[in-house]
Amino acid sequence: MTRTIGLTGNIACGKSTVASVLRELGAHVIDADKVAHAIMAPPGPVFRAIVHEFGRSVVAPDGSLDRRKLGGIVFSDASALRRLDAIVHSEVSATIRQEVAQATEDVVVVEAIKLIESGTLEICDAIWVVTCQPVQQIERLVGMRNLAPEDAEQRVRAQGPVSAKLAYATDVIDASGTLADTRQQVLAAWTRFTASPGATIAPSDSFP
């Protein structure tokens, strides 16, 4: 029987590093960001809804979404971010649920920054929250995504406090240290998860 780990945490906290270790351990990893990229591609209904909501300025010269420009809009305006989430969340969650249902591996990992807020946590047997220091998030966004420091800080500030995610955590991975330290924590959490049947995470009214 397939069991599911929900892997979440705020932006640039180290989720991808943790997911990479879990792939090595044999888990099937579903990256919600890649799912979102696919469903937001033209000429699909989500693409059209985003353009209708935010205007042609978010369309790149090649006809695809200009994600950097769209990000500049939504991460500077909480209302705009909520509107984008309302367009995208349900489709991403539905696609992930279908992929989980079709998986044949013993363990499936859903890597999603909005795992809890989208309600996708309902299909997870455990919730792992990855954390690090805010200054590290900014440094990683600048170094790995080539964002200007002020843009990186804006994106970090635009997210909800990690404490909201931690309230759901069955395991916490602190990715503020070395890669070796992070890996050691992942291996320990994996051992606990695979050794115990665990309990399905119940939804909460803490998020819409």
N, C-alpha and C positions, 0 to 999 in steps of 0.2 A: 504494500500500500504506500502510495506516494505521500510524503509529508512536506509541508511548505514552511520555509523561513521567510518572514518579511524583513528585509534589510533596509533601514532608513536612517536618516540623519540630515542635518542641514547641509547647505551647499559647500562643496569642497572640503568636506570633513574627513574623507578617506573611504567612502563607501565602495568605490571602484577597486581599491586595494584589497579590501575585505572580500569583495566578490571574486577577485582573481584567485585568492587562496581557496575559496569555496569551490571554484571550478576545478582546481587541482585535486580537490578531495572527491570529485566525482559528481558534484551537484550540477543540475541544470539551472543556469542563471538567466532570468528574464530581466532585461534592462528597460525599465519604464521609459527612460528618456529616448531610447531607440524606438520603442513602440510609438511614442508621441511624435517623433520625427516622421515615421511612416504614415501615420494617420493625418498629419498636418500637410502632407505633400499635395501639390496640385495634381489633378483638378478636383479633388475629393470634397465632400460636404463640409468637413472641418476646416479645410483651407478656405473655402468660400465664406464660411461663417466668420472666420478671423478677419478676412479682408473686408467683409461687410461691416464688422464692428470697429476695426481700427483704420480702415482706409487703404488706398493703393500705395501709400508711402511705405508699407511694410512688405511690399513685393520687390524682390531683387530684379536686376536687369534680365536674368535668365528665366524669370517667371516663377521661381520658388520663393518661399518666405525668406525675408531678410531677418534671420533670428536675432542678430545683434541689434538691429533697429527696433524690432519688436520688444526685445529685452530692455532696451533703453526706455521704452514707453512704460512697460508694466512694472519695472522695478523702481520707477520713480513715482508711481501712483498706485496706492493700495487698491483703489476702486477698479483700476484697469486690470490689475493682477487678478482680482476676484472674477472679473468678467471673462478673462482668458481661461481661468481655471474652470469656470462654468461651461465653457465651450468644449474644453479638451478632456476633463476628468472622466466623464462617464464613458466616453469612447475608449480611452486608454484602459480604464478598469475592466470594461467588457472584454477587450482583446486579451488582457492578461489572464482573466478568469478562464477564458477559452483555452489558452495555451497551457495553463496549469492543469486543466481537466484532461488535456490530451497527453500530458507528459507520462513517460514510462519509467523515468529515473526514480530512485528511492527518495531523493530529496530535491525539491525545487526551491530556488531562491528568487524572490521578487525584490529587485533592487529599485526602490522608488522613494524619491524625496517627499512625495505627497501620499505615501502609503496609507497613513492614518486619516488624513483629511479627505481622501477620495473614497474611503470606506473599504479599500482593498484589504485592509487588515482582517476583515471578516473571514477570509479564506485561509488565513495563516495559522499555523500551529504554534509558532513562536515569533516574537518580535525582537530583532536585534537592532539596537540604536548605536550608531557610530558617532563619537564626539571628538572634538579637538578644541583648541583655543581660537577665539575669533580672529586674533592677529594671524594665526596660521592659515585660516580660511582666506583671508585677504592676500597673504603672500602666495598661496597656491593659485588663486585666481589670476593674480598678476603674472606669476611665473609660467603657468601652464596654459592659461587661456588668453594671455596677452591683453588683459584688461588694464585700463588705467587705474591707479590706486583708488581714486575717488569713485570710479564705477564699481570696483570690487567691493569697496566699503558699503556702497549703496545697496548692492545685491545681498550682502550679508545682513544689513539692517532690515531689509524688506521681508525677511523670513521671520516666522514666529519663533519664540524662544524654544531652545532645545528641551527645556524642562517639560513642555507639553508632550513631546515625544517620549521622554524618559518615563512619564507616568504609565506608559504602556509596555515598557521594556521587560522582556524576560531575561535578556542579557545586554550588557553594555560593553562596547569595544572602544577603548580610549586610544585613538590614533594620533595622539599628540607626540608620541615618542618615536623610536626608531621603527623601521619596517620589521625588524626581527621581533621587537616587542609586540607590535600589532599582530604579527603572524602567530606568535605564541598564544595570545589571547583568543584568536580565532580557533586555533586547534583545540584549546580547552573548552570553548563554547560548543564546538562541533562534537566533542566527546560527550559532553553533557546531553546535547540534543539527541544524538544517535543512541545513547544508552537508555533513554527514558521515553516512553510514549507521549509524555507531555499532555497538555490540554489545549483545546482550541481557544483562541483569543476571542472574547466576546466584544461586540461593538459597544461603544460608549456614547453618551450624549454630549461629551465634551467638545466634539467637533460636529459641524453640520454635515 
